[in-house]
């Protein structure tokens, strides 16, 4: 069986579109892109089906000049994931939000 290079390239491009993170999301006639504010996301796409909040640990260290030693210091950074379910004809979209901006857009399976 011989695979034509053009066909293989088309399949790889389609796979990349479906499986990887997206740079933009279309809602109605508007588009939300990575880097846009949550205000624009809400205005364009409305309220999400689900809002989740997570804390990501940030390890660090503090230097004590009196003892000359480093001590572990832990903090965290919060981020949200908003899930949009546009129905059975479109993919579910998971939007990661950091510092009030769209950080990542991921497509899931078809909605319900």
C-alpha positions in Angstrom: 0.0 0.0 0.0 1.4 3.4 -1.0 0.5 6.5 1.0 0.6 9.7 -1.0 2.5 12.5 0.7 -0.3 15.0 0.3 -2.8 12.7 1.9 -0.5 12.0 4.9 0.1 15.7 5.4 -3.6 16.4 5.4 -4.2 13.7 8.0 -1.4 15.0 10.2 -2.8 18.5 10.0 -6.3 17.4 10.9 -4.9 15.4 13.8 -3.0 18.5 15.1 -6.1 20.6 14.9 -8.2 18.2 16.9 -5.7 16.9 19.5 -3.6 20.0 20.4 -4.4 23.2 22.3 -6.1 25.8 20.2 -5.2 29.4 19.8 -8.7 30.7 19.5 -12.4 29.8 20.1 -15.4 30.9 18.1 -18.6 31.7 20.0 -21.4 32.9 17.7 -19.9 35.7 15.6 -17.1 36.5 18.0 -13.6 35.0 18.6 -11.7 34.7 21.8 -8.0 34.1 21.7 -5.2 33.1 24.1 -4.2 36.3 25.9 -7.7 37.8 25.9 -9.3 38.9 29.2 -12.0 36.9 31.1 -14.3 39.9 30.5 -14.0 39.4 26.7 -14.5 35.7 27.2 -17.7 36.2 29.2 -19.0 38.9 26.8 -18.3 36.7 23.7 -19.2 33.2 25.0 -21.4 33.9 28.0 -21.3 32.0 31.3 -19.5 28.6 31.2 -21.2 25.3 32.0 -18.7 24.6 34.7 -16.1 26.7 36.6 -13.3 25.0 38.5 -10.5 26.5 40.6 -7.2 24.9 41.2 -4.0 25.7 43.1 -0.6 24.8 41.6 2.2 24.5 44.2 5.3 26.6 43.6 8.3 25.3 45.4 11.0 27.8 46.4 13.7 28.5 48.9 14.5 31.4 51.3 18.1 32.2 52.3 18.8 32.9 55.9 21.9 35.2 56.1 22.2 34.5 59.9 22.7 30.8 59.5 23.9 30.8 55.9 21.4 28.1 55.0 18.6 27.8 52.5 15.1 26.8 53.7 12.3 25.5 51.7 9.4 27.9 51.1 6.2 26.8 49.4 3.6 29.0 47.8 0.9 28.4 45.2 -0.6 30.1 42.2 -4.3 29.8 41.4 -5.9 29.2 38.1 -9.4 28.4 36.8 -10.7 26.1 34.2 -14.0 27.1 32.5 -15.8 24.4 30.5 -18.1 25.3 27.7 -20.6 22.7 26.4 -22.0 23.9 23.1 -24.2 20.9 22.5 -23.9 17.6 20.5 -22.8 19.2 17.2 -19.7 20.9 18.7 -16.7 20.0 20.8 -16.6 20.8 24.5 -14.1 23.6 25.2 -11.9 23.8 28.3 -10.4 27.3 28.9 -7.6 27.7 31.4 -7.5 31.1 32.9 -4.4 32.6 34.7 -4.2 36.1 36.1 -7.5 37.1 34.5 -6.5 36.1 31.0 -7.2 33.1 28.7 -4.0 31.0 29.0 -5.0 27.8 27.1 -7.9 26.6 25.0 -8.4 22.8 24.7 -11.1 20.8 22.8 -12.6 17.8 24.3 -15.1 15.3 22.8 -18.5 16.3 21.5 -20.9 17.9 23.9 -24.3 16.7 25.0 
